[in-house]
């Protein structure tokens, strides 16, 4: 069985997205995301796939979970369920969104690589992370050049 890891950035008010995009820009977090996911299988929902500026994300196996039976895209594997997306893969599976995929993957995950964005944002996608049973094993505090505070947090169970 593969290790399942959630990679997620969440604002103080649980917002993770707005209009198919991330409502903040933290270039260091994008670099961290790439470093965390490179060489792994990444699992995402179709809306997350649609939001990617570059498809597929290079250097990773891109798996898209969708209810659309005939969906296909160059460079992506299609899965009808999270179980299908994570079965038969070796190594670490990085779940990268969106909200519905995070909710489904949370009970299966052994680690969360979380970016806490310390501000409220307007958004239409939310992920309320229940930390019950999770242990914080690492935390780094950061500030963007324009003053946005954020933290990298690793949670394990």
C-alpha positions in Angstrom: 0.0 0.0 0.0 1.3 3.4 -0.9 1.7 6.2 1.6 -1.0 8.8 1.0 -0.1 12.4 1.6 -2.3 15.5 1.3 -0.5 18.6 0.0 -2.8 21.6 0.7 -2.7 25.3 1.4 -5.5 26.6 3.6 -6.4 30.2 4.5 -7.4 31.0 8.1 -11.1 30.9 7.1 -10.6 27.4 5.4 -10.6 28.8 1.8 -8.5 26.8 -0.6 -9.7 28.3 -3.9 -11.7 30.8 -5.8 -13.0 30.6 -9.4 -10.7 27.7 -10.1 -7.6 29.4 -8.9 -5.7 29.9 -5.7 -6.7 33.3 -4.2 -3.1 34.2 -3.1 0.3 34.0 -4.7 3.2 32.7 -2.6 6.0 31.8 -5.0 8.0 30.0 -2.3 5.0 27.8 -1.6 4.8 26.9 -5.3 8.5 25.9 -5.2 7.8 23.8 -2.1 4.9 22.1 -3.8 7.1 21.2 -6.7 9.8 19.9 -4.4 7.3 17.8 -2.4 5.6 16.3 -5.4 8.3 15.8 -8.0 8.9 12.1 -8.8 5.6 11.0 -7.2 2.1 10.1 -8.3 -0.2 13.1 -7.9 -3.9 12.7 -7.6 -6.4 15.5 -8.2 -10.0 16.1 -9.2 -10.9 17.2 -12.7 -11.5 20.8 -11.7 -8.0 21.0 -10.2 -6.7 19.5 -13.4 -8.6 22.2 -15.4 -7.1 24.9 -13.2 -3.4 23.9 -13.8 -1.5 26.5 -15.8 0.6 23.7 -17.3 -0.7 20.2 -18.0 0.4 17.6 -17.1 2.7 18.7 -14.2 6.1 17.4 -15.4 8.1 14.8 -13.6 5.0 13.3 -11.9 2.4 10.7 -12.7 -0.8 12.8 -13.1 -4.0 11.0 -12.1 -7.3 12.7 -12.4 -10.4 11.5 -10.5 -13.6 12.2 -12.5 -17.2 11.0 -12.7 -17.0 11.6 -16.5 -16.7 8.1 -18.0 -15.2 9.1 -21.3 -12.9 11.9 -19.9 -9.3 11.8 -21.1 -6.4 14.3 -21.4 -2.9 14.0 -22.8 -0.5 13.2 -20.0 -3.1 12.2 -17.4 -4.5 8.9 -16.2 -8.2 8.9 -15.5 -9.7 7.2 -12.4 -13.4 6.9 -11.5 -12.7 6.9 -7.8 -10.0 7.8 -5.3 -9.5 4.0 -4.6 -8.9 3.4 -8.2 -6.5 6.4 -8.4 -4.4 5.1 -5.4 -4.4 1.3 -6.1 -1.6 -0.2 -8.0 0.7 2.7 -7.4 4.0 2.2 -5.5 5.7 4.9 -3.4 4.1 8.0 -2.2 0.7 9.3 -3.6 0.4 13.1 -3.2 -3.2 14.3 -3.2 -3.3 17.9 -4.5 -7.0 18.8 -4.4 -9.6 20.0 -4.6 -11.9 20.1 -1.6 -13.9 16.9 -2.4 -10.8 14.9 -3.1 -9.2 16.1 0.1 -12.3 15.1 2.1 -12.2 11.6 0.6 -8.5 11.1 1.0 -8.2 12.4 4.6 -9.1 9.1 6.3 -6.6 7.3 4.1 -3.7 9.8 4.6 -0.8 9.2 7.0 0.7 12.7 6.5 -0.4 16.2 5.5 2.0 18.8 4.1 0.0 21.9 5.0 0.6 25.6 4.2 -1.3 27.7 6.6 -2.0 31.1 5.0 -2.6 33.5 7.9 -5.2 35.7 6.4 -8.9 35.3 5.4 -9.7 35.2 1.7 -12.8 35.3 -0.4 -13.3 31.9 -2.0 -15.7 29.3 -3.2 -13.7 26.2 -2.3 -13.1 25.3 1.3 -11.4 22.5 3.2 -12.1 22.4 6.9 -9.2 20.3 8.3 -10.1 18.4 11.4 -6.8 18.0 13.2 -8.1 15.4 15.7 -5.7 12.5 15.8 -3.0 14.4 13.9 0.3 15.4 15.4 2.3 18.4 14.3 5.9 17.2 13.6 7.3 20.3 11.9 6.5 24.0 11.6 8.3 26.8 9.8 7.0 30.5 9.9 7.4 32.6 6.8 6.4 36.0 5.4 6.1 37.0 1.7 7.9 40.2 0.6 4.5 42.0 0.6 3.8 40.9 4.2 1.6 37.9 3.9 2.3 35.5 6.8 2.2 31.8 6.2 3.5 28.6 7.9 4.6 25.2 6.6 3.3 22.5 8.8 3.8 18.7 8.7 1.1 16.7 10.3 1.3 12.9 10.9 -0.7 10.1 12.5 
